[in-house]
Amino acid sequence: MKNKYQLSLKENLFLAKKTLVSQIYHMSKFENCNTTLLQTEHILNYRPDASVSLNDVETILNLRNGLRFVLNHIQDKLTFDFIKKINFLVAQNDSLDPGEIRHGQVGVSLYNGERYVPPIPKEEDVIQKIAAILENNQYSETYRGLVFMLEMMKDQVFWDGNKRTAMLAANTYFIQQGLGIIEISENYFDEFNLMLAAFYQDQSKREILLQFLYENCIQGIDY
């Protein structure tokens, strides 16, 4: 898997800012937000539609805060502490303990209707796993970034907001490396979630999902 894009930091930041509304709109679907793209834009411009629920408004504003944090600290090293800060912002109103590693058992309802119970994570293991993935020079940076995102989602490191946190953290890496932006549009959302559910249940399904993301869910600047 080769890098699809080789952008400068300036170019990738420009792309991230230009697609900010659509990124937030699509990530909000992980929390079943019922807002339209236009309603999302209005919320971000402090003009929320009266028909939009308070929960949806909070989810969108928290995602904005998370993405702002990423863009404002894009020169910082992507550490687990950095990822904790992302989770603190995006899961502010959802999590039992936002920004802190999960220390109890949870069950995750999958898109295919089944249930997934991940093991309780240990911080030292999480830190080692992140380093092992992102520092593995046998693979392209794009491959590493996508693997990092999927493994973070599957491990359910935090009490809540794991998909949103994993995607923002992966996009931090993508922007820093000039790889473009990961964005799962509505056209691919159902298929992605079904494939993600299959991956949660069977590690061998990861490569199929990686290829799907590579082909359909990476944006860049084409010259």
C-alpha positions in Angstrom: 0.0 0.0 0.0 1.7 3.2 -1.3 1.1 6.7 0.0 -1.7 8.2 -2.1 -0.6 11.7 -1.4 2.6 13.5 -0.5 1.6 16.9 0.6 3.4 19.6 2.5 2.2 20.4 6.0 0.9 23.7 4.6 -1.1 21.9 1.9 -2.5 19.3 4.3 -3.5 21.9 6.8 -5.3 23.8 4.0 -7.1 20.7 3.1 -8.1 19.9 6.7 -9.5 23.4 7.2 -11.4 23.4 3.8 -13.1 20.1 4.7 -13.7 20.9 8.4 -17.5 21.0 8.2 -17.8 17.8 6.2 -15.3 16.0 8.5 -17.3 16.9 11.6 -20.6 16.1 9.8 -19.4 12.6 8.9 -17.8 11.9 12.2 -21.0 12.9 14.0 -22.7 10.0 12.3 -20.8 7.6 14.6 -23.0 9.0 17.3 -26.2 8.7 15.2 -26.6 12.5 14.9 -29.6 13.3 12.7 -28.3 16.6 11.5 -27.8 17.5 7.8 -24.6 19.0 6.4 -26.2 22.4 6.3 -27.5 22.1 9.9 -24.0 21.1 11.0 -22.5 24.2 9.3 -25.1 26.4 11.1 -24.2 24.9 14.5 -20.6 25.5 13.8 -21.5 29.1 13.0 -23.4 29.4 16.2 -26.8 29.4 14.4 -28.3 26.0 15.5 -31.6 24.9 14.0 -34.3 24.8 16.6 -35.2 21.3 15.4 -31.8 19.9 16.2 -31.5 18.1 19.6 -29.2 19.4 22.3 -27.3 16.1 22.2 -26.6 16.5 18.5 -25.4 20.1 19.0 -23.1 19.0 21.9 -21.7 16.2 19.8 -20.9 18.5 16.9 -19.4 21.3 19.0 -17.3 18.7 20.9 -16.0 17.4 17.5 -15.2 20.9 16.5 -13.2 21.4 19.7 -11.3 18.1 19.1 -10.5 19.1 15.5 -9.4 22.6 16.6 -7.1 21.0 19.1 -5.5 18.9 16.4 -5.0 21.8 14.0 -3.7 24.1 16.7 -1.2 21.5 18.0 -0.3 19.8 14.7 3.5 20.3 15.4 3.2 18.3 18.7 4.2 14.7 18.8 1.3 12.2 18.6 1.6 10.6 22.0 -1.0 8.8 24.1 -1.3 11.9 26.2 -2.2 13.8 23.0 -4.8 11.2 22.2 -6.2 11.5 25.7 -6.7 15.2 25.2 -8.6 14.5 22.0 -10.9 12.1 23.8 -11.4 14.6 26.7 -12.8 17.1 24.2 -14.9 14.9 21.9 -16.4 12.7 24.7 -17.0 15.5 27.1 -20.7 14.9 27.4 -20.8 11.1 26.8 -18.0 9.5 28.7 -17.9 8.2 32.3 -14.4 9.7 32.6 -13.4 11.7 29.4 -9.8 11.7 28.6 -8.9 8.8 30.8 -8.2 5.2 29.8 -11.0 2.8 30.4 -10.5 0.7 33.6 -13.6 -1.4 33.5 -15.5 -3.8 31.2 -17.8 -2.5 28.4 -19.9 -4.2 25.8 -20.1 -2.6 22.3 -23.2 -3.1 20.1 -22.0 -3.8 16.6 -23.6 -2.6 13.3 -24.4 -6.2 12.5 -26.5 -6.5 15.7 -24.0 -8.6 17.6 -22.1 -7.7 20.8 -18.4 -7.2 21.2 -16.6 -7.2 24.6 -13.0 -5.9 24.4 -10.5 -6.6 27.1 -9.7 -3.9 29.7 -6.7 -2.0 28.3 -3.5 -1.3 30.2 -1.8 2.1 29.5 1.7 0.7 29.0 0.3 -1.8 26.5 -1.5 0.9 24.6 1.6 3.1 24.4 3.7 0.2 23.2 1.1 -0.8 20.6 0.9 2.8 19.2 4.7 3.0 18.9 4.9 -0.5 17.3 2.4 0.5 14.6 3.5 4.1 13.8 7.2 3.4 13.9 7.1 0.2 11.7 9.1 1.3 8.7 8.3 -1.9 6.8 5.0 -0.3 5.8 4.0 3.0 4.2 2.9 5.9 6.4 -0.6 5.6 5.0 -0.8 1.9 5.9 0.5 2.6 9.4 -2.0 5.5 10.0 -5.0 3.4 8.9 -3.9 0.4 11.0 -3.5 2.7 14.0 -7.0 4.1 13.5 -8.6 0.6 13.2 -6.8 -0.9 16.2 -7.6 2.1 18.4 -11.3 1.7 17.4 -11.2 -2.0 18.1 -9.4 -1.8 21.4 -12.0 0.7 22.8 -9.3 2.4 24.9 -11.7 4.9 26.4 -15.1 4.8 28.0 -16.7 6.5 25.0 -15.9 8.4 21.8 -13.4 5.8 20.6 -14.2 6.0 16.9 -14.2 9.8 16.9 -11.0 9.9 18.9 -9.3 7.3 16.7 -10.2 9.1 13.5 -9.0 12.5 14.8 -5.8 10.9 16.1 -5.2 9.1 12.8 -5.8 12.4 10.9 -3.3 14.1 13.1 -0.7 11.6 11.9 -2.0 11.9 8.3 -1.6 15.7 8.4 1.8 15.6 10.0 3.0 13.1 7.3 1.3 14.9 4.4 -0.9 11.9 3.6 -4.3 13.7 3.1 -7.4 13.3 5.2 -9.4 10.2 6.2 -13.1 10.9 5.8 -15.8 8.2 5.7 -18.6 9.7 3.6 -22.3 8.8 3.8 -21.9 6.7 0.6 -19.6 4.3 2.5 -20.7 4.6 6.1 -22.9 1.5 6.3 -20.4 -0.6 4.4 -17.6 0.6 6.7 -19.5 -0.1 9.8 -20.4 -3.6 8.7 -16.7 -4.3 7.8 -15.6 -2.8 11.1 -18.0 -5.1 13.0 -16.5 -8.1 11.1 -13.0 -6.9 12.0 -13.9 -6.6 15.7 -14.9 -10.2 15.6 -12.2 -11.5 13.4 -8.7 -9.9 13.2 -8.1 -11.5 9.8 -10.7 -9.1 8.3 -8.4 -6.1 8.9 -6.7 -6.2 5.5 -9.9 -6.1 3.6 -11.1 -3.1 5.6 -7.7 -1.3 5.1 -8.0 -1.7 1.4 -11.6 -0.4 1.5 -10.5 2.7 3.4 -7.5 3.2 1.1 -9.6 3.1 -2.0 -12.6 5.1 -0.8 -11.9 7.2 2.3 -8.7 9.2 1.7 -9.0 12.7 0.4 -6.1 14.8 -0.9 -5.1 17.6 -3.3 -4.7 16.4 -6.9 -2.6 18.5 -9.3 
